[in-house]
């Protein structure tokens, strides 16, 4: 067997052995959330603060792994000013595509200025002006928001389009799109980082950068809607949406729930670090074992190539001289018999020599091709 063939075979073996570990390294990391622990954490808070569990919703994303957790995820609330995030994402994306610049005027306002007053200071009149620039009616504009979530059309109720009702699931997905593709929406996160610097999540997590947008509104029947969606820049950032209805201390509730989820997320960091260390150790061990097996196989093939196959040579020689298999008579051979035996031995030697020459020729040709 040629050295070239040995090397190719060993290389194929090594690739086959390494492939499983490489595939393992590229797999998505498994969920590390403890759903039951999160549920118990929130249940305890709701009970201890006498909150109606039907009037609070939470959406949570641990961005290091993409794990999500929801509470009352699909309950519809009047969005109040939270709609301004997907609204301004539409305009920011036009800037990203080169259709607008921050100096472009939209309904008489420079885009950069509109972004700041709407996202940072939550200016209502200017927000409605931007809606009128994007679609014939406000409901038509809200239809455009859907592109920033990953929900089917039949998910949305008529109140979404007609009255700007959102769910925690929808708003959390919008914020996730903003977080994962920030270059697609220039300046939006920057404006949100300056919003409510002493309010909502900043009440309890002010040591971190927080890109947040609140929504607060009391309707004619005295129902109070108060919500906040945010990217909270922990060492591993989280996305958190808290939506409330008829909670007299809603802002404090939102801030304290934010602190609960931030503390829980910080605890996940060490768990994730341990998991990744174990995965890396397993990957290195698999690669080392694959390398060892490949070297062993290459050594075995090399040894096999160096050892002549004696049985094959003898079998071939006998096949060329069937008469050589005939046993000699037990009696003392005569002179004629001695001559015949000598001739037979000669034929065997000639056949063996021919076969050996043939093997040598094949070997030399294989070396010449390299």
ZALOZA-984468 format. One record per residue (C-alpha): residue in one letter; x, z, y. Coordinates in steps of 0.5 Angstrom, whole numbers, padded with zeros to 4 digits, always signed. Example, Ala and Ser with C-alpha at 12.3 -4.5 7.8 and 13.67 -1.06 7.14 Angstrom:
<rs>
A+0025+0016-0009/S+0027+0014-0002/
</rs>
This chain:
<rs>
X+0000+0000+0000/X+0003-0002+0007/X+0005+0003+0012/X+0000-0001+0017/X-0006+0000+0012/X-0004+0008+0011/X-0004+0009+0018/X-0011+0005+0019/X-0014+0009+0014/X-0012+0016+0017/X-0014+0014+0024/X-0021+0012+0021/X-0021+0019+0017/X-0019+0023+0024/X-0024+0019+0028/X-0030+0021+0023/X-0028+0028+0022/X-0027+0029+0030/X-0034+0025+0032/X-0038+0031+0030/X-0035+0036+0034/X-0035+0031+0040/X-0042+0030+0039/X-0043+0038+0039/X-0039+0039+0046/X-0044+0034+0049/X-0050+0037+0047/X-0055+0040+0052/X-0054+0048+0052/X-0059+0052+0049/X-0064+0056+0053/X-0061+0063+0054/X-0067+0066+0058/X-0071+0071+0055/X-0078+0069+0056/X-0081+0076+0054/X-0076+0080+0058/X-0078+0076+0064/X-0085+0077+0063/X-0084+0084+0062/X-0080+0085+0068/X-0086+0081+0072/X-0092+0085+0069/X-0088+0091+0071/X-0088+0089+0078/X-0095+0087+0079/X-0098+0093+0075/X-0093+0098+0080/X-0095+0094+0086/X-0103+0093+0085/X-0103+0086+0085/X-0108+0082+0082/X-0104+0078+0077/X-0109+0072+0078/X-0107+0071+0085/X-0099+0070+0084/X-0095+0064+0081/X-0088+0064+0080/X-0084+0058+0078/X-0076+0059+0076/X-0070+0055+0074/X-0063+0057+0072/X-0060+0051+0074/X-0053+0053+0070/X-0057+0050+0064/X-0064+0048+0067/X-0068+0053+0064/X-0075+0054+0067/X-0080+0059+0067/X-0087+0060+0070/X-0092+0065+0071/X-0099+0062+0072/X-0096+0055+0073/X-0102+0051+0074/X-0106+0055+0079/X-0108+0051+0085/X-0106+0054+0092/X-0107+0051+0099/X-0100+0049+0100/X-0100+0051+0108/X-0093+0049+0111/X-0089+0048+0104/X-0092+0041+0104/X-0087+0039+0109/X-0081+0039+0104/X-0083+0033+0100/X-0086+0030+0107/X-0079+0030+0110/X-0076+0028+0103/X-0079+0021+0104/X-0076+0020+0111/X-0069+0023+0109/X-0069+0018+0103/X-0071+0012+0108/X-0064+0014+0111/X-0060+0015+0105/X-0063+0007+0103/X-0060+0005+0110/X-0067+0004+0113/X-0067+0009+0118/X-0061+0013+0121/X-0062+0020+0124/X-0062+0017+0131/X-0068+0012+0129/X-0074+0014+0133/X-0081+0015+0128/X-0087+0016+0133/X-0083+0017+0139/X-0078+0023+0135/X-0071+0022+0133/X-0071+0023+0126/X-0065+0028+0126/X-0069+0032+0131/X-0076+0031+0127/X-0072+0034+0121/X-0070+0040+0125/X-0076+0042+0128/X-0081+0041+0122/X-0076+0044+0116/X-0073+0049+0120/X-0078+0051+0125/X-0084+0049+0121/X-0087+0045+0127/X-0094+0043+0125/X-0096+0037+0130/X-0090+0034+0129/X-0091+0034+0121/X-0098+0031+0122/X-0094+0025+0127/X-0089+0024+0121/X-0095+0023+0116/X-0098+0018+0120/X-0092+0014+0120/X-0092+0014+0113/X-0099+0012+0111/X-0106+0011+0114/X-0108+0017+0112/X-0106+0024+0110/X-0109+0024+0103/X-0105+0017+0102/X-0099+0021+0104/X-0100+0026+0099/X-0100+0021+0094/X-0093+0019+0096/X-0090+0026+0094/X-0092+0026+0087/X-0085+0022+0086/X-0081+0028+0087/X-0084+0031+0081/X-0085+0029+0074/X-0092+0030+0072/X-0097+0025+0070/X-0103+0023+0075/X-0108+0026+0071/X-0105+0033+0072/X-0107+0033+0080/X-0114+0035+0082/X-0117+0032+0088/X-0116+0038+0092/X-0108+0036+0092/X-0110+0029+0095/X-0116+0031+0099/X-0113+0038+0102/X-0106+0039+0100/X-0107+0044+0094/X-0100+0045+0090/X-0098+0049+0084/X-0092+0053+0083/X-0090+0048+0077/X-0091+0042+0082/X-0087+0045+0088/X-0081+0048+0083/X-0080+0041+0081/X-0080+0038+0088/X-0075+0043+0090/X-0071+0041+0083/X-0071+0034+0085/X-0068+0036+0092/X-0063+0041+0089/X-0060+0036+0083/X-0060+0030+0088/X-0058+0032+0095/X-0055+0026+0097/X-0061+0022+0096/X-0064+0027+0102/X-0059+0028+0107/X-0060+0034+0112/X-0066+0037+0108/X-0062+0042+0105/X-0058+0044+0111/X-0065+0045+0115/X-0068+0049+0110/X-0061+0053+0110/X-0063+0055+0117/X-0070+0057+0116/X-0073+0064+0117/X-0066+0067+0117/X-0069+0074+0117/X-0075+0073+0113/X-0078+0072+0106/X-0072+0071+0101/X-0067+0073+0106/X-0071+0080+0107/X-0067+0082+0100/X-0062+0077+0099/X-0059+0075+0105/X-0052+0076+0103/X-0053+0069+0099/X-0054+0062+0102/X-0062+0061+0102/X-0065+0054+0103/X-0073+0056+0103/X-0079+0053+0106/X-0085+0058+0107/X-0093+0057+0108/X-0097+0061+0111/X-0105+0060+0112/X-0111+0064+0113/X-0118+0060+0112/X-0124+0061+0115/X-0127+0065+0109/X-0121+0070+0111/X-0117+0068+0105/X-0110+0069+0106/X-0105+0064+0103/X-0097+0066+0103/X-0092+0062+0099/X-0084+0061+0099/X-0080+0056+0095/X-0073+0056+0095/X-0066+0054+0093/X-0062+0061+0092/X-0055+0060+0092/X-0052+0065+0087/X-0046+0063+0083/X-0050+0059+0079/X-0056+0057+0084/X-0063+0059+0082/X-0070+0055+0084/X-0075+0060+0086/X-0083+0059+0088/X-0087+0065+0089/X-0094+0063+0091/X-0099+0068+0093/X-0107+0069+0095/X-0110+0075+0099/X-0104+0079+0098/X-0103+0084+0104/X-0096+0085+0103/X-0094+0078+0101/X-0088+0077+0105/X-0085+0083+0102/X-0088+0081+0095/X-0084+0075+0095/X-0078+0078+0097/X-0078+0083+0092/X-0080+0078+0086/X-0074+0074+0089/X-0069+0080+0088/X-0072+0081+0081/X-0070+0074+0079/X-0064+0074+0082/X-0061+0080+0079/X-0064+0077+0072/X-0060+0071+0074/X-0054+0074+0075/X-0054+0078+0068/X-0055+0071+0065/X-0048+0069+0068/X-0044+0073+0063/X-0048+0071+0057/X-0047+0064+0059/X-0040+0065+0060/X-0039+0068+0053/X-0043+0062+0050/X-0039+0057+0053/X-0033+0061+0051/X-0035+0061+0044/X-0037+0053+0044/X-0030+0052+0046/X-0027+0056+0041/X-0031+0052+0036/X-0029+0045+0039/X-0022+0047+0038/X-0022+0050+0031/X-0026+0043+0029/X-0021+0039+0032/X-0015+0042+0029/X-0019+0042+0022/X-0020+0035+0023/X-0013+0034+0025/X-0010+0038+0019/X-0014+0034+0014/X-0012+0027+0017/X-0005+0029+0017/X-0006+0031+0009/X-0010+0025+0008/X-0004+0021+0011/X+0001+0024+0007/X-0003+0023+0000/X-0003+0016+0002/X+0004+0015+0003/X+0006+0019-0003/X+0001+0014-0007/X+0004+0008-0004/X+0011+0010-0006/X+0010+0012-0013/X+0010+0006-0018/X+0003+0005-0022/X+0007+0005-0029/X+0000+0005-0033/X-0002-0002-0029/X+0005-0005-0030/X+0005-0004-0038/X-0003-0006-0038/X-0001-0012-0035/X+0005-0014-0039/X+0001-0012-0046/X-0005-0017-0043/X+0000-0023-0042/X+0003-0022-0050/X-0003-0020-0054/X+0002-0021-0060/X+0006-0015-0058/X+0000-0010-0060/X+0001-0012-0067/X+0004-0007-0071/X+0011-0008-0075/X+0011-0008-0083/X+0013-0001-0086/X+0018-0005-0090/X+0025-0006-0088/X+0025-0013-0084/X+0028-0019-0087/X+0033-0023-0083/X+0027-0028-0081/X+0023-0022-0079/X+0028-0019-0074/X+0029-0026-0071/X+0021-0026-0070/X+0022-0019-0067/X+0027-0020-0062/X+0023-0026-0060/X+0017-0022-0058/X+0021-0017-0055/X+0024-0022-0050/X+0017-0025-0049/X+0015-0018-0047/X+0021-0017-0042/X+0020-0024-0039/X+0013-0022-0038/X+0015-0015-0035/X+0020-0018-0030/X+0015-0024-0028/X+0010-0018-0026/X+0015-0014-0023/X+0017-0020-0019/X+0010-0022-0017/X+0009-0014-0014/X+0015-0015-0010/X+0013-0021-0007/X+0006-0018-0005/X+0010-0012-0002/X+0015-0017+0002/X+0009-0021+0005/X+0006-0015+0007/X+0012-0012+0011/X+0013-0019+0014/X+0006-0019+0017/X+0007-0012+0021/
</rs>
